[in-house]
Amino acid sequence: MHYFIKLNIISMLYAVVIWFPLELILNTYRISRWLSSEVNDVQKWMIGIIIVELIVGSILIINLSKRWLTERKANFWTLVLWIPYFILLIYHCAVLFPVTNEGDTPSPVTGLFLIGGFIVYPVYILILNAASITKEAA
């Protein structure tokens, strides 16, 4: 039972790692308006924040996977288990922060980038799962 809970926590972290940059990208205009800053300046800051978040998130997930999840084939369920957590995060964010200003809606091209990200993300999870499985030197 403990393994199941740990597997779900790791899956939740995978969902947060993709959800946070996604929300930053989708809410660029809203953040720019809230900060009274230029959109280009906000985008530059977001790129840095996203890169740092991906690096820190990857290191955290790899370390937790090494410590919590033993070398089982069940670890690869994280390739699927992150999806319900991601949907819950998106839903709660949409309910708590609805778009009230039409200028805050993202451009249609943003959806194409998101589709590409969702295609590549399972490969990213697979790479992190493979990196967390290490054989101890005898």
Secondary structure by P-SEA (a helix, b strand, c coil): caaaaaaaaaaaaaaaaaaaaaaaaaaaaaaaaaacccaaaaaaaaaaaaaaaaaaaaaaaaaaaacccccccccccccccaaaaaaaaaaaaaaaccccccccccccaaaaaaaaaaaaaaaaaaaaaaaacccccc
